[in-house]
Amino acid sequence: MVVLRQSLLNFFKGESAVGVLLILATISAMLLANSPLAHLYQNFLDIPVVVSIHEFAIAKPLLLWVNDGLMAVFFFMVGLEIKREVLEGSLNHISKVIVPAFAAIGGMVVPALVYTAFNWGDPIGMQGWAIPMATDIAFALGILSLLGKRVPAELKIFLLALAIIDDLGAIIVIALFFGHGLSTSALAVSGFFILVLIIMNWRGVTNNTAYILIGIIVWAAVLKSGVHATIAGVIVGLLIPLRNNKKSFHELEESLHGPVNYVILPLFAFVNTGVNFSGVSSKDFVDNITVGITLGLFLGKQIGIFSFSLLAIILGFGKLPDGLHYGHLFGVAILGGIGFTMSLFIGSLAFECAEGTCINMTDERIGILMGSLLSGVLGYMVLKWNLAKKV
């Protein structure tokens, strides 16, 4: 029993644990969705959850509480990570940012172009243009960690910087393109309380609880505004003070890793990847949406990340970190094609139900799973081969 307990503790301390849990959650969802228990899985997603205070009420099925509510906590942690990396970590100097920034831009632009090439002229298909732009930080780092101590610290830092900038780009895309039915009154309320947070930060308030409580109000107002509510999580995370609040800031960020990595992300994967294959035919695998997402992630990401990194280096804007070579860069570029949770999230926004009409999401999820799987397997193999070479 003691040995089992220690093995479990060691597993959850490892960086690969998140990736394993995401895979298990995905397999479980797909098995349930294609079993006699499929109706129970669907009933679970449709559980009504209502929170009301006097006349203010939020009523959504469990699926949307996970996507709009729990994922806001994930983005809150992302906001904290971005701030820490900019002020203290791998993004704290322009020389460390240039190549990963170019890589992230290429890793967003090229996949979107690949997807667009397959779906141009189809107004429904074009709604998914942003799906292959995102990189799943947790999954990509989890695959990298499977290679053990052979992985140079510089390679992990490069991938982390690339993925964080990539996430920032995805956040901007979500804010600009995936709002609907904007409410000016709700936007005004959210803007007022964001201003309160800015003033608190400026005046040196360091009570994290106060920021979080006001942040919940911001989240609710943004949710009602028509802008996607997860943006509130990022904004609040960025406004938590760090310079005069280091110990408390780091404790808050650390406290979120467990719930986010081991509960929220696996739960998100579980409720979003239950593809029922009973109505799927061979045509679904060659559908333009499926092919656009698959190739956008698998080819677009690696081409975009690698070529734009080379461009930054050739132009003299930056250089590869010491100890890394182009084989390492190419392997990381392939791993960047693991979109998974972030791509699923953007897909849920791109093809969600609107005005009583629901678009079949099967194509979207098949493409994300195929593109992420191919990128993960090939990226692992390329990096394993390159790390074994004597350079």
C-alpha positions as CSV (number, residue, x, y, z in Angstrom):
1,M,0.0,0.0,0.0
2,V,2.8,2.4,0.9
3,V,4.6,1.5,-2.4
4,L,1.4,2.2,-4.4
5,R,0.9,5.5,-2.6
6,Q,4.5,6.5,-3.3
7,S,4.1,5.5,-7.0
8,L,1.0,7.6,-7.3
9,L,2.7,10.6,-5.7
10,N,5.7,10.2,-8.1
11,F,3.3,10.0,-11.0
12,F,1.4,13.2,-10.2
13,K,4.7,15.0,-9.6
14,G,5.9,14.1,-13.1
15,E,5.2,16.5,-16.1
16,S,3.9,13.6,-18.1
17,A,1.0,13.0,-15.7
18,V,-1.2,15.7,-17.3
19,G,-0.8,14.2,-20.8
20,V,-1.6,10.7,-19.5
21,L,-4.8,12.0,-17.7
22,L,-5.9,13.8,-20.8
23,I,-5.4,10.7,-22.9
24,L,-7.4,8.6,-20.4
25,A,-10.2,11.2,-20.2
26,T,-10.4,11.2,-24.0
27,I,-10.5,7.4,-24.3
28,S,-13.1,7.2,-21.6
29,A,-15.3,9.8,-23.3
30,M,-15.1,8.0,-26.6
31,L,-15.8,4.6,-25.1
32,L,-18.8,5.9,-23.2
33,A,-20.2,7.8,-26.2
34,N,-20.0,4.6,-28.3
35,S,-21.4,2.2,-25.7
36,P,-24.9,1.3,-24.4
37,L,-24.2,4.0,-21.7
38,A,-24.1,6.8,-24.3
39,H,-27.3,8.2,-23.0
40,L,-25.9,8.5,-19.5
41,Y,-22.8,10.3,-20.9
42,Q,-25.1,12.8,-22.8
43,N,-27.3,13.2,-19.7
44,F,-24.2,14.0,-17.7
45,L,-23.3,16.8,-20.2
46,D,-26.9,18.1,-20.1
47,I,-27.2,18.4,-16.3
48,P,-28.8,21.8,-15.6
49,V,-26.9,24.0,-13.3
50,V,-28.4,27.3,-12.1
51,V,-26.8,30.0,-10.0
52,S,-29.0,33.0,-9.1
53,I,-28.8,36.0,-6.9
54,H,-32.1,37.9,-6.7
55,E,-32.9,38.7,-10.4
56,F,-29.4,37.8,-11.7
57,A,-29.2,34.2,-12.9
58,I,-26.8,32.0,-14.8
59,A,-28.5,28.8,-16.1
60,K,-26.4,26.5,-18.3
61,P,-25.9,22.8,-18.8
62,L,-22.9,21.2,-17.2
63,L,-21.0,21.2,-20.5
64,L,-21.1,25.0,-20.8
65,W,-20.2,25.5,-17.1
66,V,-17.1,23.5,-17.8
67,N,-16.3,25.4,-21.0
68,D,-17.3,28.9,-19.8
69,G,-16.7,28.6,-16.0
70,L,-14.0,26.1,-15.2
71,M,-11.9,27.0,-18.3
72,A,-11.9,30.6,-17.0
73,V,-9.9,29.3,-14.0
74,F,-7.5,27.7,-16.5
75,F,-7.1,31.0,-18.4
76,F,-6.7,32.7,-15.0
77,M,-3.7,30.5,-14.4
78,V,-2.4,31.2,-17.9
79,G,-2.7,35.0,-17.2
80,L,-0.6,34.4,-14.0
81,E,2.0,32.4,-16.0
82,I,2.3,35.0,-18.7
83,K,2.9,37.7,-16.2
84,R,5.5,35.7,-14.3
85,E,7.3,34.7,-17.5
86,V,7.4,38.3,-18.7
87,L,8.6,39.8,-15.4
88,E,10.8,37.0,-14.1
89,G,11.1,34.1,-16.5
90,S,11.8,33.1,-20.1
91,L,10.2,36.2,-21.6
92,N,11.9,38.8,-19.3
93,H,14.3,40.1,-22.0
94,I,13.7,40.9,-25.6
95,S,16.5,38.7,-26.7
96,K,14.8,35.7,-25.2
97,V,11.4,36.5,-26.8
98,I,12.3,37.2,-30.5
99,V,12.7,33.7,-31.9
100,P,9.8,32.1,-29.8
101,A,7.6,35.1,-30.8
102,F,8.4,34.6,-34.5
103,A,7.8,30.9,-34.1
104,A,4.4,31.5,-32.4
105,I,3.3,33.9,-35.1
106,G,4.3,31.4,-37.8
107,G,2.6,28.7,-35.8
108,M,-0.7,30.7,-35.9
109,V,-0.6,32.1,-39.4
110,V,0.4,29.1,-41.5
111,P,-2.1,26.6,-39.9
112,A,-4.9,29.1,-40.4
113,L,-3.9,29.5,-44.1
114,V,-3.7,25.7,-44.5
115,Y,-7.2,25.4,-43.0
116,T,-8.5,28.2,-45.1
117,A,-7.1,26.6,-48.3
118,F,-9.4,23.6,-47.8
119,N,-12.5,25.6,-46.6
120,W,-12.5,28.8,-48.7
121,G,-15.9,29.6,-50.0
122,D,-17.7,27.5,-47.4
123,P,-19.2,29.9,-44.8
124,I,-19.8,27.2,-42.3
125,G,-16.4,25.6,-42.7
126,M,-14.6,29.0,-42.5
127,Q,-16.0,29.4,-38.9
128,G,-13.3,27.0,-37.8
129,W,-10.3,28.9,-39.3
130,A,-8.7,29.5,-35.8
131,I,-9.0,25.9,-34.6
132,P,-5.5,24.7,-35.7
133,M,-3.8,27.9,-34.4
134,A,-3.4,26.8,-30.8
135,T,-0.8,24.7,-29.0
136,D,-1.7,22.7,-25.9
137,I,1.1,23.6,-23.4
138,A,0.3,20.8,-20.9
139,F,0.2,18.1,-23.5
140,A,3.3,19.3,-25.5
141,L,5.4,19.5,-22.3
142,G,4.0,16.2,-21.2
143,I,5.2,14.5,-24.4
144,L,8.6,16.3,-24.1
145,S,9.0,15.0,-20.5
146,L,8.7,11.4,-21.7
147,L,12.2,11.8,-23.1
148,G,13.5,12.2,-19.6
149,K,16.7,13.9,-18.5
150,R,18.1,13.9,-22.1
151,V,16.0,17.0,-22.8
152,P,18.0,20.2,-22.4
153,A,16.5,22.8,-20.1
154,E,16.8,25.3,-22.9
155,L,14.5,23.2,-25.1
156,K,11.8,23.1,-22.4
157,I,12.1,26.9,-22.0
158,F,11.9,27.5,-25.7
159,L,8.7,25.3,-26.0
160,L,7.2,27.0,-22.9
161,A,7.9,30.5,-24.3
162,L,6.5,29.5,-27.7
163,A,3.3,28.0,-26.2
164,I,2.7,31.0,-23.9
165,I,3.0,33.5,-26.7
166,D,0.8,31.1,-28.8
167,D,-1.8,31.1,-26.0
168,L,-1.7,34.9,-25.9
169,G,-2.5,35.0,-29.6
170,A,-5.3,32.5,-29.1
171,I,-6.7,34.6,-26.3
172,I,-6.7,37.7,-28.6
173,V,-8.4,35.7,-31.4
174,I,-11.1,34.5,-29.0
175,A,-11.7,38.1,-27.8
176,L,-11.9,39.6,-31.3
177,F,-13.7,36.9,-33.3
178,F,-15.8,34.7,-30.9
179,G,-18.1,37.2,-29.2
180,H,-21.8,37.3,-29.9
181,G,-24.8,39.5,-29.2
182,L,-22.8,42.2,-27.3
183,S,-24.5,43.8,-24.3
184,T,-23.2,47.3,-23.7
185,S,-24.6,47.4,-20.1
186,A,-22.8,44.2,-19.2
187,L,-19.6,45.4,-20.9
188,A,-19.8,48.6,-18.9
189,V,-20.1,46.7,-15.7
190,S,-17.1,44.5,-16.5
191,G,-15.1,47.5,-17.6
192,F,-15.9,49.3,-14.3
193,F,-14.7,46.4,-12.2
194,I,-11.6,45.9,-14.4
195,L,-10.8,49.5,-13.7
196,V,-11.2,48.8,-10.0
197,L,-8.7,46.0,-10.3
198,I,-6.3,48.3,-12.2
199,I,-6.6,51.0,-9.5
200,M,-6.0,48.3,-6.7
201,N,-2.9,47.1,-8.5
202,W,-1.7,50.7,-9.0
203,R,-2.3,51.5,-5.3
204,G,-0.3,48.5,-4.2
205,V,-3.2,46.3,-2.9
206,T,-1.7,42.8,-2.4
207,N,-4.7,40.9,-1.1
208,N,-5.2,38.1,-3.7
209,T,-8.6,37.2,-2.3
210,A,-9.9,40.7,-3.0
211,Y,-8.8,40.4,-6.6
212,I,-10.4,37.0,-7.0
213,L,-13.7,38.1,-5.5
214,I,-13.9,41.1,-7.8
215,G,-12.7,38.9,-10.6
216,I,-15.7,36.7,-10.2
217,I,-17.9,39.7,-10.8
218,V,-15.9,40.6,-13.9
219,W,-16.3,37.0,-15.1
220,A,-20.1,37.1,-14.6
221,A,-20.4,40.5,-16.3
222,V,-18.2,39.3,-19.3
223,L,-20.3,36.1,-19.6
224,K,-23.5,38.2,-19.9
225,S,-21.8,40.7,-22.3
226,G,-21.4,38.3,-25.2
227,V,-17.6,38.4,-25.1
228,H,-16.3,34.9,-24.1
229,A,-16.1,34.7,-20.3
230,T,-12.7,33.0,-20.3
231,I,-11.1,36.3,-21.3
232,A,-12.0,37.6,-17.8
233,G,-9.8,34.9,-16.3
234,V,-6.8,36.1,-18.3
235,I,-7.4,39.8,-17.5
236,V,-7.7,39.1,-13.7
237,G,-4.6,36.9,-13.8
238,L,-2.6,39.7,-15.4
239,L,-3.8,42.2,-12.9
240,I,-2.7,40.2,-9.8
241,P,0.3,42.1,-8.4
242,L,3.7,40.4,-8.5
243,R,6.5,42.9,-7.8
244,N,5.5,43.6,-4.2
245,N,3.6,40.4,-3.7
246,K,6.0,37.7,-4.9
247,K,5.5,35.0,-2.2
248,S,1.7,35.3,-2.3
249,F,1.6,35.5,-6.1
250,H,3.8,32.3,-6.5
251,E,1.7,30.5,-3.9
252,L,-1.5,31.4,-5.7
253,E,-0.1,30.2,-9.1
254,E,1.2,27.0,-7.5
255,S,-2.1,26.3,-5.8
256,L,-3.9,26.3,-9.2
257,H,-1.6,23.8,-10.9
258,G,-3.2,20.8,-9.2
259,P,-6.9,21.6,-9.7
260,V,-6.3,22.8,-13.3
261,N,-4.0,20.1,-14.5
262,Y,-5.6,17.1,-12.7
263,V,-9.2,18.1,-12.6
264,I,-10.3,20.9,-14.9
265,L,-8.3,20.0,-18.1
266,P,-9.1,16.2,-17.9
267,L,-12.8,17.1,-17.2
268,F,-12.8,19.5,-20.1
269,A,-11.3,16.7,-22.4
270,F,-13.9,14.3,-21.0
271,V,-16.9,16.4,-21.8
272,N,-15.7,17.6,-25.2
273,T,-14.2,14.5,-26.9
274,G,-17.1,12.0,-26.7
275,V,-17.4,11.5,-30.5
276,N,-20.1,9.0,-31.3
277,F,-18.9,7.1,-34.4
278,S,-22.2,5.5,-35.1
279,G,-23.1,8.2,-37.6
280,V,-19.5,8.6,-38.9
281,S,-18.6,7.4,-42.4
282,S,-15.4,7.5,-44.3
283,K,-16.5,10.8,-45.8
284,D,-16.2,12.4,-42.4
285,F,-12.5,11.7,-42.4
286,V,-11.9,13.4,-45.7
287,D,-14.3,16.3,-45.1
288,N,-12.8,19.7,-45.7
289,I,-13.1,20.7,-42.1
290,T,-11.5,17.5,-40.9
291,V,-8.6,17.6,-43.4
292,G,-8.1,21.4,-42.8
293,I,-7.8,20.9,-39.1
294,T,-5.6,17.8,-39.3
295,L,-3.2,19.2,-41.8
296,G,-3.3,22.6,-40.2
297,L,-2.1,21.1,-36.9
298,F,0.2,18.5,-38.4
299,L,1.8,20.3,-41.3
300,G,0.9,24.0,-40.8
301,K,2.2,24.1,-37.3
302,Q,5.6,22.5,-38.0
303,I,6.1,24.5,-41.2
304,G,5.1,27.8,-39.6
305,I,7.1,27.4,-36.4
306,F,10.2,26.1,-38.1
307,S,10.3,28.5,-41.0
308,F,9.5,31.6,-39.0
309,S,12.1,30.7,-36.4
310,L,14.6,30.3,-39.2
311,L,13.5,33.7,-40.6
312,A,14.2,35.4,-37.2
313,I,17.6,33.8,-37.0
314,I,18.6,34.6,-40.7
315,L,17.5,38.2,-40.3
316,G,19.7,38.5,-37.2
317,F,16.8,39.2,-34.8
318,G,17.8,36.4,-32.5
319,K,19.5,33.0,-32.2
320,L,18.8,29.5,-31.0
321,P,19.6,29.1,-27.3
322,D,23.0,27.6,-26.6
323,G,23.0,23.8,-26.7
324,L,20.2,23.5,-29.2
325,H,20.4,22.8,-32.9
326,Y,17.9,22.8,-35.8
327,G,16.9,19.1,-35.2
328,H,15.7,20.1,-31.8
329,L,13.9,23.1,-33.2
330,F,12.2,20.9,-35.9
331,G,11.1,18.4,-33.2
332,V,9.6,21.2,-31.1
333,A,7.9,22.6,-34.2
334,I,6.1,19.3,-34.7
335,L,5.1,19.1,-31.0
336,G,3.5,22.5,-31.5
337,G,0.9,20.7,-33.6
338,I,-0.6,19.2,-30.5
339,G,-3.7,21.5,-30.3
340,F,-6.0,19.2,-28.2
341,T,-7.6,21.1,-25.3
342,M,-7.0,24.6,-26.8
343,S,-8.2,23.6,-30.2
344,L,-11.2,21.8,-28.7
345,F,-12.0,24.9,-26.8
346,I,-11.8,27.2,-29.9
347,G,-13.8,24.6,-31.8
348,S,-16.5,24.6,-29.2
349,L,-16.8,28.4,-29.8
350,A,-16.5,28.2,-33.6
351,F,-19.2,25.6,-34.0
352,E,-21.4,26.1,-31.0
353,C,-25.2,26.2,-31.2
354,A,-26.5,29.6,-32.3
355,E,-30.1,30.8,-32.8
356,G,-31.4,27.3,-32.5
357,T,-29.1,25.8,-35.1
358,C,-26.4,23.3,-34.0
359,I,-23.6,22.4,-36.3
360,N,-22.4,18.8,-36.2
361,M,-19.1,18.9,-34.2
362,T,-17.9,15.4,-35.3
363,D,-15.7,16.7,-38.1
364,E,-14.0,19.2,-35.8
365,R,-13.1,16.8,-33.1
366,I,-11.9,14.1,-35.4
367,G,-9.6,16.5,-37.1
368,I,-8.2,17.8,-33.8
369,L,-7.6,14.3,-32.5
370,M,-5.9,13.1,-35.7
371,G,-3.7,16.2,-36.0
372,S,-2.7,16.2,-32.4
373,L,-2.0,12.4,-32.4
374,L,0.2,12.6,-35.5
375,S,2.1,15.6,-34.1
376,G,2.6,14.0,-30.8
377,V,3.9,10.7,-32.2
378,L,6.2,12.2,-34.9
379,G,7.4,15.0,-32.6
380,Y,8.4,12.5,-30.0
381,M,10.2,10.3,-32.5
382,V,12.1,13.2,-34.1
383,L,13.2,14.6,-30.8
384,K,14.2,11.1,-29.5
385,W,16.4,10.6,-32.6
386,N,17.9,14.1,-32.3
387,L,18.6,13.8,-28.6
388,A,20.4,10.5,-29.1
389,K,22.8,12.0,-31.7
390,K,26.1,13.4,-30.7
391,V,26.2,17.0,-32.0
